[in-house]
C-alpha cells in the first residue's frame, strides 16, 4: 500500500481518485476512531471520578442522559453484535438533547446577567458604598490607560466594550435600535448561518432568546429566576433586595453546575458517537491497537478506578494521533469541495458524511451542530431577521423599566461592533458618561466593576 502522504498528495492533485479516496477514508476513520476511543475512556474516567469522590450527584434530568450513554458504552465494550445504525441514532438523540439543554441554560445565564446589572445598580440604595473623591477626568484617564495598555486590537476592542457596558448607559431606545439596524446592514451578502448567529447573539444578550420548553427542564433554577423577574425594581424595598441577592447567588451556582454537567455529558457523547461512526471502517491494525482501550473502558465500568495504572503509556499515543489528524484532515475538505461527485460514484457517500460529522465531533467546539448548513440568502431574508429583532427589542424596551432597559442596552453594546476607535473618541465617551451620572453611588459601582476587569 502506498504511503498515506503520497495518497493525500495525489488526491490534492486529482490523481487516481478511484484508488486513493477509499484508502484515505479508511485511514482517517481509523485515526478519528482510535483518537475518539481514547477520549471516550478519559471522559468516562472523569465522570466516574466525580461521582466517586465529589460526593455529589448529577441533576436528575442530566442523570437520565448519562445513564443512556453509559448503557451504550457497556454494549460497545461487551463484544455483543451491535446494530450500529440504531446505536448512532440513539446517541445522536442524546447529544442533541444535551445541546439544546445547554442552550436553555445559556438563556438562563443571559437573564441572570441582566438582573445582576440591576442588582449592582441598586446596591448604593441599600448597602454602604464608599465613594471616592477622584475627579471624573482622572477616572476617565485611568480607564483609558487600562483600555489601551495592550497593543492587540481585539483585546482593546473587548476592553472598550466592557467599559461601555459597565458605565452608566444613557442611550435612548431609538439610538440603540438604530445601532442594531446599522450593524445588521453589515451582513448584506452574508450567508444564512452568519445572519442567524448574529441574531442569536443579540437575542441571547438581551434576554430575548427562548428555548423550547421541553429542553428547559431545570425547575429549581427557573423558580428562582422567575422570582427575580417578577420583581418591581422601581418600588423594591430593602428586605426584598437582599432576598433577591440570595436568589441570584443560588441560581448562579446552580446554572454553573448544570453547565459543567452538560459539558461533561457532551464530551462523553461526542467521543462515543465518533467511535460508533467510524468503527466499522477500522483497519485491522487499528482494531488491534484499540483492544487495550476497550479493556480500559470495561475495567472502569467494572469498578477499577486506578486511573494511573489504566492509562499508563497511552498519553504518547494520543499525542501522535492528534498530530496525524491535524496533518491529514485537511484533505477531507479538499474532497468535500472538489470531489463529491467521485465519492458518490464510488458509493462512499455514507462513510464520507460520517467522517465529516466525526471531524466536527473531534474539533474544538464541544456543542457544534453535527451538520453545518451554509445557505446563501438574499436581502429579503436579512430584512426579515433585522425587522423581527427590532420589533421584539422595541417591545422589550417598551415593557421594561428604567433599570432593566439600561441592563438590556448594556448587554447589547457588548455584542455590537465597537463604535469608538481613537483615544480621543473613547476618552470623550467615558468622560461624558461619568459627567452625566448625577448619582455618585451608581458611578462608583460602575468604576468598581470596570476595575474588577483590570489585569
Buried (B, 14 or more C-beta within 10 A) or exposed (E): EEEBEEBBBBBBEEEBBEEBBBBBBBBBBBBBBBBBBBBBBBBBBBBBEBBEEEEEEBBEBBBEBBEBBBEBBBBBBEEEEBEEEEBBEBBBEBBBBBBBBBBBBBBBBBBBBBBBBBBBBBBBBBEEBEEEEEEBEEBBBBBBEBBBEEEEEEEBBBBBBBBBBBBBBEBEBEEBBEBBEEBBEEBEEBBBBEBBEBBEBBBBBBBBBEBEEEBBBBEEBBEBBEBBEEBEBEEBEEEBBEBBBEBBEEBBEBBEBBBEBBBBBBBBBBBBBBBBBBBEBBBEEBBEBBEBBBEBBBBBBEEEEEBEEBBEEBEEBBEEBBEBBEEBBEBBEBBBEEBEEBBEEBEBEEBBBBBBBBBBBBEEEBBBEBEEEEEEBEEEBBEEBBEEBBEBBBEBBEEBBEBBBBBBBBBBBBBBEBBBEEEEEBBEBBBBBBEEBEEEBBBBBBBBBBEEEEE
